């Protein structure tokens, strides 16, 4: 992650046709859905909108958000870092998606003689959020070290047979990140920085921002549960924090220009059907990871989500779209056939996690963007 302050180098890109989009976001800020936001739109290979509104917090003297502002993107980590790494390893024939998790993490099956289900959990199940693991368990309340947390993760009971129920699981993605590290023989965070962010010129994306730039990142919340202080420039997620600030499910910091670059590469790769791979991913990889998985009715692809009936992407993104949300109020949606990507970054959890107005804002925001493009 580049530690230089680069707001002056990234000028806003605006257009009168997005007036309705700005109106949605200004009303959201007025309603205290979030104190500020940065947002961007890519269409036909061009950035057609890149701007920001509001401030870091609700105080009048808080810094203004700019198009370059870096945010804690929370679960966008799952696609931009973890899934992207899995995609690269898959197309390099270094990752077997249907390999049992126990082949990578033997502790997941050792000691489970009465629970055969664990032996059937594969990396594909973890990517598809259908492993049978619980969606979320507050392990940080009793596990206070990385070793204790990892041990508790390995011992989590499976609630159903793998592949039979789709349930979004942070727990599963933490284990997926650990399994990928076995293949990488190194840390997922540093590998993704070298092999995903650097090649794509995502200079302001990375884990564990240095102290020098933390004040340039909007604060996430005033934590009254675990750390008992304001969280700014360090990961908000408790489990990722216990794991040193970087994990398979959370920990990434990024900004709108970087996420648009990543989206542009996904879109270019999806069109590249040449036998000579001239793009970052190849078309087969994009097609494979964007296909919906079991059970029938699940919106989950491999790592990615796809539009559901009442999607945060609104009503105009096609069923061939892929995307993801972040707990902090961030989102990324990419419509593959339409060649459109939309990024929205916020700190909707400031000063606490009580407001869920972001759920109402997201579909209206995406509808306004798509109607402006049409």
SEZA-110056 format. One record per atom (N, C-alpha, C): x, y, z. Coordinates in steps of 0.02 Angstrom, whole numbers, padded with zeros to 5 digits, always signed. Example, Ala and Ser with C-alpha at 12.3 -4.5 7.8 and 13.67 -1.06 7.14 Angstrom:
2
+00660-00284+00390
+00615-00225+00390
+00660-00165+00390
+00642-00112+00354
+00684-00053+00357
+00645+00002+00394
//
This chain:
374
+00042-00060+00000
+00000+00000+00000
+00044+00062+00000
+00031+00106-00048
+00068+00169-00053
+00050+00214+00006
+00100+00237+00043
+00086+00279+00101
+00079+00353+00085
+00089+00371+00022
+00084+00441+00003
+00011+00464+00003
+00001+00526+00023
-00066+00555+00021
-00079+00581-00050
-00126+00551-00086
-00131+00564-00158
-00197+00595-00179
-00234+00625-00132
-00299+00652-00150
-00295+00701-00208
-00242+00741-00210
-00236+00792-00263
-00223+00761-00331
-00202+00699-00333
-00186+00666-00396
-00246+00632-00428
-00301+00626-00391
-00360+00592-00416
-00417+00642-00419
-00429+00670-00478
-00481+00720-00486
-00549+00686-00493
-00602+00719-00469
-00669+00691-00479
-00686+00687-00553
-00725+00637-00569
-00753+00630-00637
-00828+00632-00629
-00859+00684-00656
-00930+00696-00646
-00966+00703-00713
-01032+00700-00710
-01074+00709-00769
-01144+00728-00746
-01176+00775-00780
-01244+00796-00761
-01295+00739-00763
-01282+00688-00803
-01331+00634-00808
-01338+00595-00744
-01289+00601-00697
-01293+00565-00634
-01324+00607-00578
-01363+00658-00596
-01393+00701-00546
-01436+00661-00496
-01473+00612-00521
-01515+00572-00477
-01473+00530-00429
-01415+00508-00452
-01370+00469-00410
-01345+00511-00352
-01325+00573-00367
-01302+00618-00314
-01358+00632-00265
-01419+00639-00290
-01476+00654-00246
-01487+00596-00197
-01482+00535-00221
-01491+00476-00177
-01438+00478-00121
-01377+00492-00139
-01323+00490-00089
-01327+00549-00041
-01346+00608-00065
-01353+00666-00020
-01409+00653+00030
-01464+00624+00006
-01519+00609+00052
-01499+00556+00102
-01458+00509+00082
-01434+00457+00127
-01391+00487+00182
-01347+00534+00164
-01305+00568+00213
-01348+00609+00261
-01398+00644+00235
-01444+00683+00276
-01482+00639+00326
-01498+00579+00304
-01535+00532+00347
-01489+00494+00395
-01424+00509+00390
-01373+00476+00432
-01368+00400+00418
-01376+00383+00354
-01360+00314+00334
-01284+00304+00339
-01247+00357+00325
-01173+00358+00331
-01152+00431+00328
-01095+00448+00358
-01074+00518+00357
-01045+00542+00291
-01020+00497+00251
-00990+00514+00187
-00980+00453+00144
-00963+00463+00081
-00954+00406+00036
-00911+00425-00023
-00878+00375-00051
-00843+00382-00114
-00874+00332-00162
-00878+00348-00226
-00915+00305-00272
-00886+00312-00342
-00896+00260-00382
-00870+00262-00450
-00908+00215-00496
-00907+00229-00560
-00941+00189-00610
-00895+00179-00670
-00890+00117-00692
-00853+00099-00752
-00903+00073-00803
-00899+00099-00864
-00944+00077-00917
-00907+00076-00983
-00910+00019-01017
-00877+00013-01082
-00802+00024-01079
-00771+00006-01024
-00699+00014-01017
-00677+00083-00996
-00724+00129-00982
-00708+00197-00962
-00738+00213-00894
-00699+00249-00853
-00727+00275-00790
-00769+00335-00807
-00834+00329-00795
-00881+00383-00814
-00905+00422-00753
-00891+00396-00694
-00908+00432-00633
-00859+00412-00578
-00832+00462-00543
-00786+00448-00488
-00786+00510-00443
-00818+00505-00385
-00827+00565-00345
-00839+00545-00272
-00853+00594-00231
-00864+00582-00160
-00909+00636-00132
-00942+00620-00077
-00986+00666-00042
-00978+00656+00033
-00991+00710+00071
-00992+00703+00144
-00924+00704+00176
-00923+00685+00240
-00863+00689+00281
-00847+00622+00313
-00790+00621+00347
-00768+00559+00381
-00817+00541+00437
-00842+00592+00474
-00890+00582+00528
-00944+00636+00521
-00990+00638+00569
-01045+00686+00564
-01027+00754+00592
-00967+00763+00619
-00947+00828+00645
-00932+00876+00588
-00949+00939+00598
-00940+00990+00546
-00867+01000+00526
-00822+00988+00573
-00751+00999+00559
-00714+00936+00537
-00751+00882+00524
-00720+00819+00502
-00694+00827+00431
-00641+00790+00412
-00615+00795+00343
-00666+00774+00291
-00662+00805+00233
-00705+00787+00178
-00682+00721+00147
-00729+00681+00125
-00712+00621+00086
-00695+00643+00016
-00645+00612-00015
-00626+00626-00084
-00630+00561-00125
-00625+00565-00191
-00625+00504-00231
-00568+00456-00214
-00514+00482-00184
-00456+00441-00168
-00459+00411-00097
-00508+00431-00058
-00510+00410+00012
-00510+00333+00018
-00467+00309+00061
-00462+00237+00074
-00510+00217+00129
-00546+00163+00119
-00594+00137+00168
-00575+00066+00189
-00598+00047+00249
-00600-00023+00269
-00657-00055+00229
-00641-00097+00181
-00693-00124+00136
-00722-00190+00161
-00702-00211+00221
-00734-00268+00255
-00736-00329+00210
-00796-00355+00198
-00801-00419+00161
-00789-00414+00086
-00776-00355+00060
-00750-00353-00009
-00683-00388-00012
-00651-00396+00046
-00590-00437+00051
-00602-00506+00022
-00661-00533+00032
-00677-00602+00011
-00669-00611-00064
-00685-00558-00103
-00679-00565-00176
-00615-00534-00204
-00597-00474-00179
-00541-00438-00208
-00474-00469-00189
-00470-00500-00131
-00408-00533-00109
-00413-00608-00110
-00459-00637-00071
-00461-00710-00062
-00485-00746-00124
-00542-00726-00151
-00568-00760-00211
-00522-00746-00271
-00496-00686-00277
-00450-00671-00332
-00388-00716-00328
-00364-00728-00267
-00307-00773-00259
-00326-00844-00279
-00385-00867-00257
-00408-00934-00276
-00416-00939-00352
-00440-00887-00385
-00448-00888-00457
-00381-00895-00492
-00331-00858-00469
-00265-00863-00500
-00235-00932-00490
-00240-00958-00429
-00213-01025-00415
-00249-01078-00456
-00315-01070-00464
-00355-01117-00503
-00332-01118-00576
-00323-01060-00606
-00304-01059-00677
-00230-01077-00687
-00192-01078-00633
-00123-01102-00637
-00118-01176-00619
-00176-01208-00611
-00180-01279-00592
-00144-01294-00526
-00146-01246-00481
-00116-01255-00416
-00168-01266-00361
-00232-01264-00379
-00285-01270-00329
-00340-01316-00354
-00354-01367-00316
-00409-01414-00331
-00469-01394-00289
-00520-01366-00322
-00577-01340-00285
-00616-01395-00249
-00614-01456-00275
-00651-01511-00243
-00608-01552-00196
-00549-01527-00179
-00508-01560-00129
-00537-01549-00060
-00536-01600-00017
-00562-01591+00051
-00522-01540+00090
-00557-01501+00130
-00523-01452+00173
-00473-01487+00219
-00490-01548+00239
-00446-01586+00284
-00378-01601+00254
-00373-01600+00186
-00307-01610+00155
-00261-01551+00169
-00290-01492+00178
-00251-01432+00191
-00245-01417+00266
-00300-01429+00301
-00302-01416+00373
-00325-01479+00408
-00279-01526+00422
-00297-01590+00452
-00334-01582+00519
-00320-01528+00554
-00354-01517+00618
-00429-01509+00612
-00453-01498+00550
-00525-01490+00540
-00561-01557+00545
-00526-01612+00532
-00558-01678+00534
-00532-01721+00592
-00473-01707+00616
-00445-01746+00672
-00489-01734+00734
-00507-01788+00766
-00547-01782+00826
-00622-01777+00814
-00642-01783+00750
-00713-01780+00734
-00738-01849+00713
-00719-01900+00748
-00736-01968+00729
-00812-01980+00726
-00849-01938+00764
-00922-01946+00765
-00957-01899+00716
-00918-01862+00678
-00947-01814+00631
-00914-01823+00563
-00940-01869+00524
-00912-01883+00458
-00922-01825+00409
-00969-01780+00424
-00982-01725+00379
-00920-01684+00365
-00878-01675+00416
-00818-01633+00408
-00771-01659+00354
-00769-01725+00345
-00725-01754+00295
-00748-01738+00224
-00809-01717+00216
-00837-01704+00150
-00834-01630+00131
-00813-01587+00176
-00809-01515+00161
-00750-01502+00114
-00763-01468+00059
-00711-01453+00010
-00700-01377+00006
-00648-01357-00030
-00636-01286-00041
-00693-01255-00080
-00722-01292-00126
-00780-01267-00163
-00838-01250-00116
-00849-01293-00066
-00902-01279-00018
-00889-01214+00019
-00827-01201+00038
-00811-01140+00074
-00822-01079+00029
-00801-01083-00033
-00811-01028-00080
-00885-01015-00093
-00925-01068-00094
-00996-01062-00110
-01039-01049-00048
-01009-01046+00010
-01046-01035+00073
-01099-01089+00083
-01082-01150+00067
-01129-01205+00079
-01095-01264+00114
-01046-01248+00157
-01006-01300+00189
-01042-01334+00247
-01095-01303+00272
-01128-01328+00331
-01104-01295+00395
-01053-01254+00390
-01028-01217+00448
-01078-01162+00467
-01079-01141+00530
-01122-01085+00549
-01102-01021+00514
-01150-00976+00506
-01135-00913+00472
-01089-00869+00511
-01103-00859+00575
-01062-00815+00615
-01066-00836+00688
-01009-00841+00720
-01004-00858+00791
-00954-00810+00822
-00972-00779+00877
-00929-00729+00909
-00874-00763+00949
-00829-00795+00913
-00774-00831+00945
-00727-00783+00981
-00724-00721+00959
-00677-00673+00990
-00694-00659+01063
-00755-00676+01084
-00774-00662+01154
-00738-00709+01203
-00718-00768+01178
-00683-00816+01222
-00613-00833+01198
-00600-00823+01134
-00532-00836+01107
-00496-00769+01101
-00440-00762+01137
-00407-00698+01140
-00338-00697+01107
-00320-00752+01073
-00257-00754+01036
-00271-00787+00968
-00228-00775+00919
-00237-00808+00853
-00240-00884+00859
-00198-00913+00902
-00197-00986+00909
-00263-01012+00937
-00289-00978+00988
-00352-00999+01017
-00410-00992+00968
-00409-00937+00930
-00462-00926+00881
-00461-00979+00827
-00402-00994+00801
-00396-01044+00748
-00417-01113+00774
-00398-01129+00834
-00419-01193+00863
-00495-01198+00867
-00527-01144+00890
-00599-01145+00896
-00632-01150+00827
-00602-01118+00777
-00629-01122+00709
-00626-01195+00683
-00571-01228+00695
-00563-01297+00672
-00613-01344+00705
-00635-01326+00765
-00680-01369+00803
-00753-01350+00797
-00769-01300+00756
-00839-01280+00748
-00880-01338+00721
-00937-01353+00752
-00978-01409+00728
-01015-01390+00663
-01020-01438+00618
-01059-01427+00558
-01133-01436+00574
-01173-01391+00548
-01245-01392+00565
-01285-01435+00517
-01262-01441+00454
-01297-01482+00404
-01245-01514+00359
-01266-01559+00316
-01222-01590+00268
-01196-01538+00218
-01132-01542+00201
-01104-01495+00151
-01144-01497+00086
-01156-01438+00058
-01191-01433-00006
-01266-01429-00001
-01294-01437+00059
-01367-01440+00065
-01399-01375+00087
-01359-01328+00113
-01387-01264+00136
-01338-01208+00121
-01363-01154+00093
-01322-01095+00081
-01329-01048+00140
-01273-01036+00173
-01273-00988+00228
-01207-00951+00227
-01211-00886+00216
-01152-00843+00212
-01111-00851+00276
-01048-00871+00269
-01008-00889+00327
-00940-00855+00328
-00932-00808+00375
-00865-00781+00387
-00818-00836+00411
-00845-00881+00452
-00804-00935+00480
-00773-00977+00424
-00813-00992+00374
-00789-01032+00318
-00735-00997+00279
-00741-00930+00270
-00691-00894+00231
-00626-00884+00270
-00630-00881+00336
-00567-00879+00374
-00529-00944+00363
-00565-01001+00365
-00534-01066+00354
-00509-01071+00282
-00547-01045+00234
-00524-01045+00164
-00458-01007+00157
-00454-00949+00189
-00392-00911+00186
-00333-00950+00213
-00345-00986+00268
-00291-01027+00297
-00272-01084+00250
-00321-01114+00217
-00306-01168+00170
-00266-01142+00110
-00283-01083+00086
-00245-01053+00030
-00173-01040+00051
-00164-01020+00113
-00095-01007+00136
-00053-01070+00137
-00085-01128+00147
-00048-01191+00143
-00021-01201+00072
-00063-01187+00022
-00041-01191-00047
+00012-01138-00063
+00001-01078-00039
+00047-01023-00054
+00113-01029-00017
+00112-01067+00038
+00170-01071+00083
+00191-01001+00106
+00141-00962+00120
+00152-00893+00142
+00086-00862+00161
+00088-00799+00179
+00029-00764+00201
-00014-00741+00142
-00079-00751+00148
-00126-00729+00097
-00121-00654+00085
-00115-00615+00138
-00113-00542+00131
-00054-00520+00088
+00006-00543+00104
+00064-00521+00067
+00064-00549-00004
+00040-00611-00013
+00037-00640-00080
-00011-00601-00125
-00069-00584-00098
-00117-00547-00139
-00091-00477-00155
-00055-00447-00110
-00026-00381-00124
+00024-00385-00181
+00066-00437-00181
+00117-00445-00233
+00088-00468-00299
+00038-00512-00297
+00016-00546-00357
-00052-00524-00384
-00088-00484-00346
-00151-00456-00369
-00147-00380-00372
-00134-00348-00316
-00137-00275-00314
-00081-00242-00353
-00020-00264-00345
+00035-00232-00380
+00030-00239-00456
+00016-00299-00483
+00010-00304-00557
-00047-00262-00585
-00099-00250-00545
-00156-00211-00570
-00150-00137-00551
-00093-00117-00526
-00080-00047-00508
-00129-00022-00456
-00149-00067-00410
-00193-00048-00355
-00148-00025-00297
-00121+00035-00305
-00069+00060-00261
-00093+00076-00191
-00158+00084-00183
-00185+00105-00118
-00227+00050-00086
-00214-00012-00106
-00249-00070-00078
-00201-00113-00039
-00223-00136+00018
-00180-00180+00058
-00208-00190+00128
-00171-00226+00167
-00191-00242+00235
-00148-00203+00285
-00175-00193+00345
-00138-00162+00400
-00105-00096+00379
-00145-00044+00365
-00115+00020+00345
-00065+00045+00397
-00009+00073+00374
+00040+00099+00421
+00013+00158+00461
+00041+00169+00519
+00017+00223+00564
+00017+00290+00529
+00064+00300+00482
+00072+00363+00447
+00009+00386+00412
-00032+00340+00386
-00090+00360+00346
-00157+00345+00380
-00157+00319+00440
-00220+00300+00471
-00268+00358+00480
-00241+00417+00491
-00285+00476+00500
-00320+00496+00435
-00297+00470+00377
-00328+00486+00313
-00383+00436+00295
-00398+00389+00340
-00449+00338+00329
-00508+00352+00374
-00569+00354+00349
-00627+00367+00392
-00633+00315+00448
-00648+00336+00509
-00655+00288+00564
-00715+00243+00554
-00710+00182+00579
-00764+00133+00571
-00817+00138+00626
-00794+00143+00688
-00841+00146+00744
-00804+00163+00808
-00843+00177+00860
-00817+00181+00927
-00832+00113+00959
-00781+00072+00965
-00789+00003+00988
-00796+00002+01064
-00854-00018+01088
-00866-00023+01160
-00868-00095+01183
-00851-00142+01137
-00856-00213+01153
-00789-00245+01166
-00741-00237+01121
-00678-00273+01125
-00618-00228+01139
-00609-00177+01096
-00549-00136+01101
-00558-00073+01143
-00621-00054+01154
-00638+00002+01198
-00606+00068+01174
-00609+00081+01109
-00581+00142+01081
-00608+00153+01011
-00592+00211+00983
-00611+00225+00914
-00569+00182+00867
-00601+00154+00816
-00566+00112+00767
-00556+00153+00704
-00494+00170+00689
-00478+00209+00629
-00413+00185+00599
-00416+00165+00536
-00355+00143+00502
-00332+00074+00522
-00373+00037+00558
-00361-00033+00573
-00425-00071+00563
-00420-00135+00550
-00479-00174+00531
-00532-00172+00586
-00594-00163+00565
-00650-00161+00612
-00669-00231+00637
-00668-00280+00593
-00690-00347+00610
-00648-00376+00666
-00682-00402+00718
-00648-00425+00778
-00604-00486+00764
-00629-00533+00725
-00590-00594+00711
-00528-00578+00669
-00537-00534+00620
-00479-00514+00579
-00428-00477+00622
-00451-00436+00669
-00405-00401+00713
-00366-00449+00756
-00400-00500+00783
-00365-00550+00823
-00314-00589+00783
-00326-00595+00718
-00279-00630+00674
-00226-00585+00645
-00215-00528+00676
-00161-00484+00655
-00181-00431+00605
-00246-00424+00591
-00270-00373+00545
-00283-00397+00475
-00269-00460+00461
-00279-00487+00393
-00304-00558+00397
-00357-00573+00360
-00386-00640+00358
-00422-00651+00293
-00447-00711+00282
-00480-00727+00219
-00546-00691+00210
-00576-00668+00264
-00643-00639+00261
-00644-00563+00266
-00592-00532+00294
-00592-00460+00307
-00521-00436+00318
-00512-00371+00315
-00447-00341+00329
-00421-00296+00274
-00451-00299+00214
-00427-00259+00158
-00449-00186+00163
-00403-00142+00147
-00418-00070+00139
-00407-00053+00066
-00452-00012+00038
-00446+00005-00033
-00484+00069-00046
-00481+00092-00109
-00519+00151-00128
-00553+00140-00195
-00592+00188-00216
-00632+00181-00277
-00590+00171-00339
-00538+00211-00352
-00498+00200-00413
-00469+00130-00417
-00444+00104-00361
-00415+00037-00362
-00468-00016-00376
-00526-00010-00346
-00578-00060-00356
-00606-00057-00427
-00606+00002-00457
-00626+00007-00527
-00574-00025-00573
-00510-00018-00555
-00458-00053-00594
-00467-00129-00590
-00480-00153-00531
-00492-00224-00522
-00552-00247-00563
-00606-00209-00560
-00667-00225-00598
-00655-00225-00672
-00616-00176-00695
-00600-00171-00767
-00563-00234-00790
-00518-00259-00748
-00481-00319-00767
-00527-00380-00768
-00574-00384-00722
-00623-00439-00723
-00663-00436-00788
-00685-00377-00807
-00726-00370-00867
-00685-00386-00930
-00623-00362-00933
-00581-00379-00991
-00567-00454-00994
-00556-00484-00937
-00541-00555-00935
-00601-00596-00957
-00661-00574-00939
-00721-00611-00957
-00731-00614-01032
-00705-00565-01068
-00712-00563-01141
-00656-00598-01177
-00602-00614-01142
-00543-00640-01175
-00549-00716-01185
-00569-00735-01244
-00576-00806-01260
-00517-00832-01301
-00465-00793-01305
-00406-00813-01341
-00370-00870-01305
-00340-00915-01343
-00301-00968-01312
-00238-00941-01279
-00217-00882-01301
-00160-00849-01270
-00187-00802-01217
-00170-00815-01155
-00197-00775-01100
-00162-00708-01096
-00195-00655-01119
-00166-00589-01118
-00197-00545-01064
-00242-00573-01025
-00273-00537-00970
-00255-00569-00904
-00272-00536-00851
-00253-00559-00784
-00283-00627-00768
-00349-00631-00775
-00384-00695-00771
-00397-00718-00843
-00426-00777-00851
-00449-00796-00917
-00525-00805-00916
-00554-00809-00974
-00628-00811-00978
-00656-00872-00943
-00622-00929-00948
-00646-00989-00915
-00648-00980-00840
-00597-00949-00812
-00596-00938-00740
-00654-00894-00718
-00665-00839-00754
-00721-00795-00737
-00787-00832-00742
-00796-00870-00795
-00859-00907-00804
-00869-00959-00749
-00816-00993-00730
-00821-01045-00678
-00837-01015-00610
-00804-00961-00593
-00814-00932-00526
-00878-00891-00522
-00908-00872-00578
-00969-00832-00576
-01032-00875-00583
-01024-00941-00587
-01081-00986-00593
-01110-01002-00525
-01176-00997-00520
-01210-01011-00456
-01199-01084-00435
-01195-01093-00370
-01180-01159-00342
-01241-01188-00306
-01233-01249-00281
-01286-01282-00243
-01295-01246-00176
-01355-01256-00145
-01414-01290-00171
-01453-01245-00219
-01501-01273-00254
-01543-01234-00300
-01575-01176-00263
-01572-01118-00293
-01600-01059-00261
-01549-01014-00228
-01489-01040-00218
-01437-00998-00188
-01413-00946-00238
-01399-00886-00215
-01371-00834-00258
-01295-00837-00260
-01266-00881-00220
-01193-00883-00213
-01159-00919-00270
-01109-00886-00299
-01064-00919-00347
-01002-00940-00307
-00944-00944-00338
-00883-00962-00302
-00849-00898-00277
-00858-00884-00214
-00832-00823-00185
-00877-00763-00197
-00901-00757-00257
-00944-00701-00277
-01017-00714-00259
-01054-00659-00252
-01127-00663-00249
-01155-00644-00317
-01217-00662-00329
-01253-00642-00390
-01319-00611-00369
-01353-00573-00412
-01414-00539-00392
-01469-00588-00370
-01498-00574-00312
-01556-00611-00288
-01619-00574-00307
-01677-00597-00284
-01740-00565-00302
-01743-00493-00278
-01720-00480-00218
-01718-00412-00191
-01645-00393-00179
-01610-00386-00233
-01537-00377-00229
-01517-00307-00209
-01461-00302-00175
-01432-00236-00160
-01410-00201-00224
-01403-00239-00278
-01385-00210-00343
-01444-00177-00379
-01503-00181-00349
-01562-00152-00381
-01591-00198-00433
-01631-00169-00477
-01669-00210-00524
-01641-00211-00595
-01585-00177-00607
-01561-00172-00676
-01499-00215-00689
-01467-00241-00638
-01408-00284-00650
-01432-00353-00672
-01400-00379-00724
-01421-00443-00752
-01405-00501-00706
-01433-00559-00720
-01419-00619-00681
-01348-00644-00691
-01314-00617-00741
-01244-00634-00754
-01196-00585-00719
-01223-00549-00670
-01182-00502-00632
-01151-00538-00572
-01094-00512-00550
-01061-00537-00490
-01044-00478-00446
-01043-00489-00381
-01027-00434-00335
-01020-00457-00264
-01017-00409-00219
-01011-00425-00148
-01024-00362-00108
-01043-00373-00045
-01054-00319+00002
-01003-00322+00057
-00994-00266+00092
-00952-00263+00151
-00991-00236+00210
-00980-00264+00269
-01017-00246+00329
-01010-00171+00344
-00953-00142+00326
-00940-00072+00341
-00982-00025+00298
-01018-00052+00249
-01060-00011+00206
-01033-00004+00135
-00988-00048+00116
-00958-00046+00050
-00990-00097+00003
-00985-00086-00061
-01012-00135-00109
-00976-00129-00176
-00977-00185-00212
-00948-00189-00279
-00993-00235-00320
-01020-00209-00376
-01060-00249-00422
-01034-00241-00493
-01027-00298-00527
-01001-00300-00596
-01050-00337-00640
-01078-00303-00689
-01124-00334-00737
-01081-00356-00797
-01070-00421-00802
-01023-00447-00852
-01046-00433-00923
-01108-00451-00943
-01127-00438-01013
-01135-00364-01029
-01155-00324-00980
-01165-00252-00993
-01099-00213-00988
-01046-00245-00963
-00981-00214-00955
-00984-00151-00912
-01018-00159-00855
-01028-00104-00807
-01006-00127-00738
-00972-00083-00702
-00954-00097-00632
-00969-00035-00591
-00994-00046-00530
-01012+00008-00485
-00983-00005-00416
-00949+00045-00389
-00918+00041-00323
-00949+00094-00278
-00966+00074-00216
-00989+00122-00165
-00953+00105-00101
-00918+00154-00073
-00881+00145-00011
-00907+00194+00042
-00924+00167+00100
-00948+00208+00156
-00923+00180+00222
-00931+00219+00275
-00921+00193+00343
-00988+00198+00380
-01036+00160+00357
-01104+00165+00384
-01107+00143+00457
-01054+00112+00484
-01054+00089+00553
-01032+00144+00601
-01019+00205+00576
-01001+00260+00621
-01063+00295+00648
-01066+00308+00713
-01017+00292+00765
-01028+00222+00796
-01083+00190+00774
-01096+00122+00799
-01132+00083+00744
-01151+00022+00758
-01178-00023+00707
-01254-00024+00705
-01287+00022+00738
-01359+00018+00747
-01397+00032+00682
-01373+00078+00642
-01410+00097+00581
-01402+00045+00526
-01458+00027+00495
-01457-00018+00438
-01489+00015+00376
-01488+00082+00376
-01517+00118+00319
-01481+00102+00254
-01419+00079+00257
-01382+00062+00197
-01419+00011+00155
-01459-00032+00187
-01497-00082+00150
-01548-00050+00103
-01574+00007+00123
-01622+00043+00081
-01587+00084+00028
-01528+00108+00044
-01491+00152-00001
-01462+00114-00060
-01434+00056-00047
-01397+00021-00100
-01438+00008-00163
-01497-00023-00160
-01533-00036-00223
-01555+00027-00258
-01573+00079-00221
-01595+00141-00252
-01535+00175-00286
-01478+00173-00254
-01417+00200-00283
-01399+00165-00348
-01399+00099-00347
-01381+00062-00408
-01433+00072-00463
-01496+00077-00446
-01547+00091-00496
-01535+00159-00528
-01518+00209-00488
-01506+00276-00514
-01446+00276-00562
-01394+00239-00544
-01335+00234-00588
-01353+00203-00655
-01387+00146-00652
-01403+00110-00713
-01452+00150-00757
-01498+00184-00727
-01546+00224-00766
-01511+00284-00798
-01460+00310-00765
-01420+00364-00795
-01381+00339-00855
-01355+00278-00850
-01317+00249-00905
-01361+00232-00964
-01422+00213-00949
-01469+00193-01003
-01496+00253-01041
//
